[in-house]
Amino acid sequence: MTDLFDLTGRVALVTGSAQGLGHAIARGLGEAGAVIVLSDIDRERLDAAVAGLRAEGIVAHAVAFDVTDRAAIDAAVEAVEAGIGPIEILVNNAGINHREPLEDVPEAVWDRLMDINVKGVFLVSQSVARRMLPRGHGKIINISSVNAVQGRASIGPYTAAKGAVTNLTKAMATEWAGRGIQVNAIGPGYFLTRMAAPLVDDPAFVEWLQGRVPIGRWGDPTELVGTAVFLASDASSFVNGQTIYVDGGLLARL
């Protein structure tokens, strides 16, 4: 049974993985045996993250690129494939949030969030899939959110973007599943990350969260690892186009 979850030797590219959920997922895939390629736009932070994983005995590499820059993406993917090995697992984690009343959100902010959170998923997936498709196999995991299906005041652009990611996941699966690429998504609830810091520091929100989430607490980034390994491994060989919500039961409660 454990062989189903074994990722030994498989090259996994994880975007936005110098910190937060992406870093936790990358570490988990590495612990399952994958060769990890961390990607981030911040080279200094990226190098530090790789050094940390290597110190833990995980085979890790770094490639810095902007997920909205097609030329940079193609160059990075080509460099990974030529120098490390064929990418068999892609995790599209890179993303940003913006908190402001919807009526006040500047157009430039909307565009930047959509570019990174949606266009970035499309561009990186397209570049990697063009290499996966001739080989006839591959796994793509997109990071969505509970906010893809539930709105919350002050994060309208993020909600719209994550809804797009969830449906883009279905579109990718529909087109590519028959040619060997499995595409699924993970929808995290509220996790203790740097992105969530403004909420962690808000006593009113923490009180709401503890009452709203059946498990009664924040998620720890390590609690996404099991789902990520499942979707990256042979254990999920007949799972396609799904979004698995890892939210402590938040979406189950009215």
N, C-alpha and C positions, 0 to 999 in steps of 0.2 A: 504493500500500500504506500509506503513512504517513497517508493520510486516515482509515483505519480506526481509528487511535488518537488522532485529533484531537478534543479536548474544547472547542474554542474556543467561548466564550460560555455554556457549560452551567454552571448553578449547582450547586455541590457543598457539602453540609453534612457536616462531619466532627466527630463528638462526641469529647470528650476530646483535643482537638488543640492544646492550648497547649504540649505538650511530647511527647517520646518518639515512639513509632511513629505516633501520630495526627498529630503535627506533620510528620513526614517524609512521610507519605502526602498530607497537605494540600498541602505544597510541591510534591510530584510532580504532583498533579492540576493545580495552578496552572501549573506549567511546561508542561503539556500543553495549556494554554489555558483551563482552567475558571476560573470566578469562584468563589473560595473563601469559605465561611462557616465560620470556626472557632468551635467551641463548647467551653466549659469551665465549671466551677463557680467557678473562681478568676478574678474579673474583672481583677485587676491583672496576673496572669501572661498572661491571654488578650490583653489590650491590647498587652502587650510582644511577644507572638508575632505579632500582626497587623502591628505596626509593622515588625518584622523582615522579614516577607514583602513588605510594600509597598516596603521599601528595596531589595528584589531585583527589583522591577518586576512582582510578582504582584498581581493584583487580589484583595484580601482584605478581609473584613468580620468583625466579631465579634458573637456573640450568646451571652450567658451564661444558662445554666439548669441545673437539677438534673434528671438523666435519670430520676429516680424521681418527679417532680412532674408529673402529667398536665396540670394547668392551666398551669404554666409552660412546658411543652413546646408545648402548643397555641398559647399566646400567642407564643412565639418563632418557631414555624413560620409562623404567620400573618403576623408582622412581616417575616420574610424574603421570603415570597411576595409581599407587598404592596409592600415597599420595594426589593427587589433583583431578584426574579424567581422564576418557578416552580422549585422544587427538582427537578432531574433526576437527581441522584446523591446518595445518602445513604450515609455510611460510619459504622457503629456501632462506634466504637472505645473509648468510655469504659468503664473497668473498673478493678477493684482486685484485689489479692491479699492473702492472709493466710497466714503460715507458723507452724504450731503442730501438735503431734501431734493427730490427729483426735479422740482420746478426751478432749482438753482444750479443744476449741473451744467457746466459749460460744454459746448459742443466738442471742444478739443479734448476734454476729459472723457466724454462718451467715446469718441473715436479711438483714443489711446487704449482704453479698457477693452474695447471690442477687438482692436488689432492684436493685443497680447493674448487675451483670453479665448478668442474664437479663431481669428485668422492664424494665430500662431499654431494652434492645434491642427488646422488644415494644412498649413505649409510644411510643418515638420512631418506630419503623417504622410503627406503626398510624396515628399522626398524619400522617406524610408520605404514606403509601400512600393515605389517604383523599383526598388531593389529586392524587396521581399517577394513580389509577385512572380518574377521569373523563377525564383527558387521554390515557389509553391507552398511556403509556410511562413508563419510569423504571428506575433501577438502584439496587439496595440491596446493599451489601457489609457483611457482618458480620465482625468480627474474633474468630476462635476461637483455637485453640492446639493444639499437638501434644499437650497434656495433655487434650484432649478424647477422645483414644483411648489414651493411655498414662498410667497412674498413677505418682505419685512421692510418697514419704513427705513429710509435713508440709504438703501443699497440697490436702488432700481437698476442701474447699469449692470451691476454684478449679477443680479437675478436674471436679467435678460440674456447675458452672456452665457451663464451656466445652463439656462434652458436651451440655448443654441448648441452647446457642447453635447448635451444629452441627445438631442435629435441628430446632430452630426454623427454621433456614435452609431445610431441606427442606420443612417445612410451609408456609412463606411462598411458596416457589417453586411448590409444588403448587397452592396456591390462587390465586396472582396471575399466574403465567406466561401463562396463556391470556388475560389481560386487559392484557398489555403490560409488566408489571413483571418484570424479571429479578432474582433474588435468589441470591447466592452468598456464600461465606465464604473468608477467608484464615486459614490456621492457621500462625502464626509458630512457629519453634523458639525457640532462645535468642539473644536480641538484646541488645546493649549499650544499656540504657536505665536510667533512674533506678529503675524498679521492680525491675530485676535487680541493683541495687547490692549487696544482701547476698550474692548468689551470686558476683558479680565479685570480691568481697573475701574469698572463701573458697578458699584454695589447693587444698584437697581437691576441691571441686566443679569448679574450673577444670581440674584434672588429669583428672577424670572426663569432663568435656565434651570436652576435646581428644582423648580416646581413643574416645569414644562417637560423635561426629559425624564422618562420613567426610571432610568437608572440613577438619576439624581446627581449627576456630576458632569464635568468636562471630559472629553476623550483625551487620551494620551496618544501622541503620534504613532507610537509602537503598535497601537491597536488597529492600525490599517494594514499592517504587514501581512497578516494571515490572508486577508482578502486579495491583496496584491499578488502574493505568491500563488494562490489558487488560480487567479486569472492568467498568470504568466506561465503556468505549468500545464502538463498533460492532463491534470485532474479536471480541467475545465474544457475538455476537447469538444463538447457539444453545446457550449455556452456561447451565444452570439447576440450582439446588439442589446445587451442588458445593462442596466445601471443598478449596482448593488449599493444600497444605502447603509452606511456604517454610522449610525446616529444615536445609539443608546436607546432607541425606541421612539425618538421624537416624532417621526412621521406617523407612528401608530396611534398616537394620542390626540384626541380632539381637544 
